[in-house]
Each structure stands twice: as structure tokens, then as C-alpha cells.
Amino acid sequence: MGKWGDWLSLTAGGCLPLAFAPFDFFPAAVLTPALLFLLWLDIPRRRALRRGYLFGLGMFGVGVNWVFVSMYEYGGVSLALSLFLTALLVAFLALFPAVLAYLLARFFYYVGPAATAWRLAVVFPAGWVMFEWIRGWFLTGFPWLNLGYSQLASPLVGVAPLAGVYGVSLVVALSAGWLVLLIIAGNFRQRMVWGTALLGLWLGAGVLHAVSWTQPAGTPLRVTLLQGDIPQDIKWQWDVREPSIELYTKLTREHWDSQLIIWPESALPELYDEAKDFLDGLGKEARAHHSDLLIGVLYEDAATGRYYNSMVSVGSARKFYHKHHLVPFTEYLPMQSLLGGIVDFMQVPMSDFSAGPAVQPPLAVAGQQAGISICYEDAFGEEVIRELPRATLLVNVSNDAWFGHSIAPQQHLEIARMRAAETGRPLLRATNTGVTAIVDAKGRLQKTAPQFEVAALSGEVQPMQGATPYVRVGNALVVILMAGMLVIPWLLLRRRGVDRVKKP
């Protein structure tokens, strides 16, 4: 197919983000990898590398270009530098499918029907998801656009409580490979085999989706999530701080009928010590109304001088959660001794937060245990489950005002919903500008507040107890499975001594 295959790879990558929010065309997560897998068959390593890289450029160039908005419109970075850094990020992320394609061509370079079946049925799908998993932790991780996140409205989400988002991704990738085998099958019997297998995969996932892995813990909880809609570019100005506090206080006092009221990330625009008297008074009001609050605040440890991005419980108890998984180059500078001079030269604004402990207990609020995550921490399922099964509900607070009217807030909500589906816990998500949402224990949206409006989203959630299989074993099960799906075919093909594709 030559250069047409290269252009198809780029186009397919650019179409993959249509599977994710806000477009939600989940079949694209099967169709675009299926086309890519077909284009990877029996080609030299260099061409495989090129096609993988082009697919990655399309995928991330369309799917995560919102980082430009964050840097240029709100981060104080110049236009030229914002464009350069966005292009640099996309170019780096595109290396993951490129390296995968090269390795597959290097180690699975066999021809013949048997080799083709092994690659499409097992090897290509497992390799794709293995590299998703690597991207999820390499250099602190960037797990955006994992195939599994696109399936919240499809039967395949039923795999989430069993094997997490990577398990869902694996079923999606298997569907892509088996679809290609169905299309290229040489006879009716083969088409029946792969068609039946594909149908069985989706039906099996649908059956799993009907399983209840967790049980109710107590009675439903009345909650209110506040969305102040404070523009990011004025949020920390001195003349805006007092009106911001007054707004959130007013919204809180209008909803004392709720057992739990949640303010977004850093909603309190001053340090905890500066606001302590205010919080003491608000806590007294909360106790008088038999209510609890969770409030986003910045916390300074007087003993060490370290700053934390935190949540504090106010009302029946005063406890803290300090954000652990910080965003590099935004909340802290990695390899400061090496990169500090470069950042100073390029004049990139930086925050300097410290990371909280990796394991922190849930916060006790309204008679329940709340597992807390702040902003992009909810993208790491293996970290969210550290607070389980003790936590009976999940709370995520965020400030996606950094991304303006881009697709990032919708993508972020989609990721957060997967944490609910994996853990069998309801999720309460309070944000500054949206998307504020109440999510049930299956990952389904119950209520959302409109973006870019002041809102107080109220509703009832049912806390849950017990542990899904994913809570018990995390990503270990699917990683071991993928390793076996790569190693076993490699050994079998080597022993059979089938012909190899000639490489330049």
C-alpha cells in the first residue's frame, strides 16, 4: 500500500479521539486500531515505525492539543513557546505506538496464515495495551486516550470491575484484531469462527456488566457539589478573593439540608492558616445543621515550609488529604537541578508543591468514608484503589478552568467515571467551571451541572461497601495476562520456524 498506508495511519490516528468524550462514538475505538493493525501486517521495521508514529501524531495531535490552551491562555507562556511545547508533547507521545510497531515488526516478523492469526488475535492487541500501561507510569504517567475510557456506554465497560481500564482496553483491542481476521478470512468457516468469537466477547462483557460486585453501605446520602465558575485568570487576584469566599459561603448556607457539601479544588483562595478562623466558624454552622463539608485549600506546613494542594474536612472532624500525584511542570519541577536553569531561561511559570503521602486514609464525612483524589489523580486507578475497600464513596475535586472551552474537561470527566465503574463506588466530582457531576457505582452519570455557570448540584448517592476484583488485585492480573499473550506466541512461532519477512 506504500505511502497510502502511511496517510491512512495518520488519518486513523486523527479519528481515534472521536471515540472519546465529548464525541462518544465508541465504535471508533475498535475501527481505527483495526485499520492500523491491518496496515502493520508484513511490513519492514522502518515502515512499521513510521506508520506507528504517524498514527500517534494524529491520535495525540487531535486528542490532547488542549494543553496549548492551558499554557497559552492561562499559564502565562508565550504563543511561540506554547505551540512548541504542545508539539513537543505530541511528538513524544507518538513515540509509544511507533516503538510498539517497531518491536512487533522486529520480534513477530513471520509470514503465513498461522503467524497472521497469532498477531491479529493476540499479539497486536496485547502489545497495544501493554504500551498503554507503560505510558500510564513512565515519567510519572500520562494515561489519556486509553481505549478503555471510550467504552463507558458500551457493554465492554462490564470488564472494568474485573480488570480495570486496561482490561477494558484489552477487550477493545482484541475486538479490533478479531474484526480484521473476520474481514480477511479466506472462507466461510473462518468467518464464522471469528464472528462468533467477537460476538461472544461482547456478550460476555455485557453479562459482567449486570453483576453487582459491591453492596449498599447504609442509607442514601444527600449531597451538594458547588461550582463557583471563577475564571482562572482572575482567581488569585486580591480583589476577587473575598467575593469568591462569599459566593461559596452563600451557596453552602443555601444547602444546609445536605449531609455533605463539597467545594472544588483550591476553592478557598488563601492558605489554610489564613482561613482557619473562617473555617472554624463555618464548621460550627455545619455541625449545627448536621452537615459536613469538604473544601479545597492550599496548606503550608509551618515546620517544613512545604506547600500542599489539599482537601480539608470541616464539620464533624478536621482532617486533611494532601495531593500525592503532582502534575510535572505545573505543580512541581522534575529533575530540578538539571531543568531549573532551562525553565528560568524559557520563563515558564511554575508552582512548587510537595507531594503528600502515597497512602492516606479516607476522610470521615457524614457517617461515611470518602476516598479523595485531586484533579488528575483520578486518572490513575491503581492509586485510587489504595483507599479501598475502606472508602464507601469516591470524591474528586478539580479545576478544569485551566482548559477553557476545549474538550479536556469532558475527557477528564470520562476518566473519572471509569474509577467509579472499576471500584463499584459512587463518585462525587466538584469542579470550578465544570464538569461537576454525580456518578453512580456503575460509572453512569446521574446529574451534571452546566459548564461555565455558577451552580449547586444536589442529589442522593448510595454509598457502597465490598471490593471488586480490580480493587483486590489492581493492574497485576491484566499485566501478567498481556505478558503471556506476547511471550507465548513468540516462543511458539520461533519453534515452528515459519518463514520470516525480509527486512531491509
Rosetta blueprint (number, residue, H / E / L):
1 M L
2 G H
3 K H
4 W H
5 G H
6 D H
7 W H
8 L H
9 S H
10 L H
11 T H
12 A H
13 G H
14 G H
15 C H
16 L H
17 P H
18 L H
19 A H
20 F L
21 A L
22 P L
23 F L
24 D L
25 F L
26 F L
27 P L
28 A H
29 A H
30 V H
31 L H
32 T H
33 P H
34 A H
35 L H
36 L H
37 F H
38 L H
39 L H
40 W H
41 L L
42 D L
43 I L
44 P L
45 R H
46 R H
47 R H
48 A H
49 L H
50 R H
51 R H
52 G H
53 Y H
54 L H
55 F H
56 G H
57 L H
58 G H
59 M H
60 F H
61 G H
62 V H
63 G H
64 V L
65 N L
66 W L
67 V H
68 F H
69 V H
70 S H
71 M H
72 Y H
73 E H
74 Y H
75 G L
76 G L
77 V L
78 S L
79 L H
80 A H
81 L H
82 S H
83 L H
84 F H
85 L H
86 T H
87 A H
88 L H
89 L H
90 V H
91 A H
92 F H
93 L H
94 A L
95 L H
96 F H
97 P H
98 A H
99 V H
100 L H
101 A H
102 Y H
103 L H
104 L H
105 A H
106 R H
107 F H
108 F L
109 Y L
110 Y E
111 V L
112 G L
113 P H
114 A H
115 A H
116 T H
117 A H
118 W H
119 R H
120 L H
121 A H
122 V H
123 V H
124 F H
125 P H
126 A H
127 G H
128 W H
129 V H
130 M H
131 F H
132 E H
133 W H
134 I H
135 R H
136 G L
137 W L
138 F H
139 L H
140 T H
141 G L
142 F L
143 P L
144 W L
145 L L
146 N L
147 L H
148 G H
149 Y H
150 S H
151 Q H
152 L L
153 A L
154 S L
155 P H
156 L H
157 V H
158 G H
159 V H
160 A H
161 P H
162 L H
163 A H
164 G H
165 V H
166 Y H
167 G H
168 V H
169 S H
170 L H
171 V H
172 V H
173 A H
174 L H
175 S H
176 A H
177 G H
178 W H
179 L H
180 V H
181 L H
182 L H
183 I H
184 I H
185 A L
186 G L
187 N L
188 F H
189 R H
190 Q H
191 R H
192 M H
193 V H
194 W H
195 G H
196 T H
197 A H
198 L H
199 L H
200 G H
201 L H
202 W H
203 L H
204 G H
205 A H
206 G H
207 V H
208 L H
209 H H
210 A L
211 V L
212 S L
213 W L
214 T L
215 Q E
216 P E
217 A L
218 G L
219 T L
220 P L
221 L E
222 R E
223 V E
224 T E
225 L E
226 L E
227 Q E
228 G L
229 D L
230 I L
231 P L
232 Q L
233 D L
234 I L
235 K L
236 W L
237 Q L
238 W H
239 D H
240 V H
241 R H
242 E H
243 P H
244 S H
245 I H
246 E H
247 L H
248 Y H
249 T H
250 K H
251 L H
252 T H
253 R H
254 E L
255 H L
256 W L
257 D L
258 S L
259 Q L
260 L E
261 I E
262 I E
263 W L
264 P L
265 E L
266 S L
267 A L
268 L L
269 P L
270 E L
271 L E
272 Y H
273 D H
274 E H
275 A H
276 K H
277 D H
278 F H
279 L H
280 D H
281 G H
282 L H
283 G H
284 K H
285 E H
286 A H
287 R H
288 A H
289 H L
290 H L
291 S L
292 D E
293 L E
294 L E
295 I E
296 G E
297 V E
298 L E
299 Y E
300 E E
301 D E
302 A L
303 A L
304 T L
305 G L
306 R E
307 Y E
308 Y E
309 N E
310 S E
311 M E
312 V E
313 S E
314 V E
315 G L
316 S L
317 A L
318 R L
319 K L
320 F E
321 Y E
322 H E
323 K L
324 H L
325 H L
326 L L
327 V L
328 P E
329 F L
330 T L
331 E L
332 Y E
333 L L
334 P L
335 M L
336 Q H
337 S H
338 L H
339 L H
340 G H
341 G H
342 I H
343 V H
344 D H
345 F H
346 M H
347 Q L
348 V L
349 P L
350 M L
351 S L
352 D L
353 F L
354 S L
355 A L
356 G L
357 P L
358 A L
359 V L
360 Q L
361 P L
362 P L
363 L E
364 A E
365 V E
366 A L
367 G L
368 Q E
369 Q E
370 A E
371 G E
372 I E
373 S E
374 I E
375 C H
376 Y H
377 E H
378 D H
379 A H
380 F L
381 G H
382 E H
383 E H
384 V H
385 I H
386 R H
387 E H
388 L L
389 P L
390 R L
391 A L
392 T L
393 L E
394 L E
395 V E
396 N E
397 V E
398 S E
399 N L
400 D H
401 A H
402 W H
403 F H
404 G L
405 H L
406 S L
407 I L
408 A H
409 P H
410 Q H
411 Q H
412 H H
413 L H
414 E H
415 I H
416 A H
417 R H
418 M H
419 R H
420 A H
421 A H
422 E H
423 T H
424 G L
425 R L
426 P L
427 L E
428 L E
429 R E
430 A E
431 T E
432 N L
433 T L
434 G L
435 V L
436 T L
437 A E
438 I E
439 V E
440 D L
441 A L
442 K L
443 G L
444 R L
445 L E
446 Q E
447 K E
448 T E
449 A L
450 P L
451 Q L
452 F L
453 E L
454 V L
455 A E
456 A E
457 L E
458 S E
459 G E
460 E E
461 V E
462 Q L
463 P L
464 M E
465 Q E
466 G L
467 A L
468 T L
469 P H
470 Y H
471 V H
472 R H
473 V H
474 G L
475 N L
476 A H
477 L H
478 V H
479 V H
480 I H
481 L H
482 M H
483 A H
484 G H
485 M H
486 L H
487 V H
488 I H
489 P H
490 W H
491 L H
492 L H
493 L H
494 R H
495 R H
496 R H
497 G L
498 V L
499 D L
500 R E
501 V L
502 K L
503 K L
504 P L
